[in-house]
Amino acid sequence: MDKTVNQKAWFLVLPVFLVVAFSAVIPLMTVVNYSMQDTFGNNQFFWNGVGWFKELLDPSTDLGERFFASLWRNLIFSAIILAIEIPLGIVVALSMPREGWTVAVCLVILALPLLIPFNVVGTIWQIFGRPDIGLLGYTLNSLGIPYNYVSNELDAWATVIVMDVWHWTSLVALLCYAGLKSIPDAYYQAAQIDGASRWAVFRAIQLPKMNRVLLIAVLLRFMDSFMIYTEPFVVTGGGPGNSTTFISIELVKIALGQFDLGKAAALSLVYNLIILIVCWVFYTVMTNAGAERPQKEGAV
Amino acid sequence: MARIDLVDLAHSYSGDDAPPESFALKPMTMTWRQGGAYALLGPSGCGKTTLLNLISGIVTPSRGKILFNGKDITPLSTQKRNIAQVFQFPVIYDTMTVGENLAFPLKNRGVPKPEISARVRRIADLLDLAPYLNRKATRLTADAKQKISLGRGLVRSDVAAILFDEPLTVIDPELKWQLRSKLKALHRELDLTMIYVTHDQTEALTFADTVVVMHDGRVVQSGTPAELFDKPAHTFVGYFIGSPGMNIVPAQVDGREARIDGHTIGLHRNYGVLPAGAKIEIGVRPEFVDVAPPASGLLSAMIERIDDLGRIRFARVRVGDSKFAARVPPGFSVPDNMAGLVFDPAHVHVYADSRLVEGVA
């Protein structure tokens, strides 16, 4: 059979090619370009090779020290967020009604925090937590619990974490609820007949059936919390000291505050790489956890 | 092992005070004897699954009682009843191996480990699942999964009855036969009460020694397959069982004679007193009506088409406004489209308002 040769077909992929080039490839290559050079303004650039990367990954330099400190902060933050939001989201989803008008009410209430713009969330909590006029801050202090997120590192962390839990647990809960709704009734009926306890139903039916949505929830929450910027920036501005300065806040300080484009570009590339690697690890671990081990020969 | 009695059992999904005609299951009293193989047959939406879920306790009845061996178990939860149920779609626990799936009901009931593994072994052997015991259950075929569902019921030694809710719907036709004969063999071997819900008459008739036919929330007849075939108690049974179904046509019945379309057919029994004002019909299976060349003593009919079922041929004929299916004797050829119908009087039944009327010999 003769194949028709028609090179004009290439024109059909051209729009996609252009969109991807301008939205992803060219900006990324600009960053790569910056990360290899130094500039003192006036559009003058000097070749620096992998210098910025060396400095970034060496904790004894100023840049490296700031990078590793914020990296650890960010990893701890993400770990705490996942450890709270995933189980809490599952519990919320499990305790939601399955049918009736209350379902709609629950869904709307859950969706509310997700619909609020990020900097508004930050402002809400910034005011909510103020010891002088904030409902939370004032109440706590009146009860004799000293609470001040501006001066106390622990309080600042607690505020940022509670704020994130308030903001994002709904997402996990909604995803889990969707997973739960897709389980046919026959499973619950069979479990009743098999005499399964509430916990056994959760372990044997609900958790395995939520596996897929949980993977998505973990990935989304990890990426989002690892890239968090707006809310802590509005509430604490990265302080007190540097205690809530996460990588993205550090990045903005370097790029826009000090206008160190080279350092900032190197940092953002490494930052990006870390997110990719961690997501890949999560994905691989979680998809393999549910999959079957290779069969032994003859086991048919 | 138990006898199951249903006493005035009724259920409505919209509450006890719903109008009686809207009940999914109209009040019924019946007994399922220990060790019986029952088929619950009826079209979709006739209340079969409701009845099954009432017995297993998934649904709590609006009215009436359920007794196991004379003991009222109506208030007991599903977990506390000794009932196993196999659903239309196979239910297996994805993360567990076949063996763990089978052990699950025993583990939940706190049975000691050595006993669990002995029971699982035995049931796996019975169901030919032994080679798969250590495999994850997710990747197995639908029929193997359905066997696991069944196995989870059988594995409990105290189980009073096994309920099947159209268990072969998702199984390939060829495997259906195998699985059905497996069920029959298990029934003989284990002396269990089995109740098998289906809307497929072949499945019901081959599986059960007692077939219970339901229609519109009521049991219309319960009997052996032969009884249902020979003497349907309700026109619905006649129509639903048999292929093609029973011929049911309006007629005037007087004593030992029935008149259809001005023609008189002799009856085997005497129907002297029929309920006044009732709709009178006669029912006769196509197997007991023969097509013959037109003759003066026969009910004349017009042949519309002939269905060749291989071993037997049925003619679809029209008499006045009513349609009949009738057997075409071997070697019969139709000169034109006109024919006469020969009835076997012993198998012509009379129905008043859809219910069988017993004549006097």
Interface residues (C-beta under 8 A of the other chain):
Chain A: P184 A186 Y187 Q189 A190 Q192 I193 D194 G195 A196 S197 A200 A204 I205 P208 K209 G290 E292 Q295 A299 V300
Chain B: N53 S56 G57 I58 S77 T78 Q79 I83 A84 Q85 F87 Q88 F89 V91 Y93 D94 T95 M96 F104 P105 N108 R109 P131 Y132 N134 R135 K136 T138 R139 S149 R152 G153
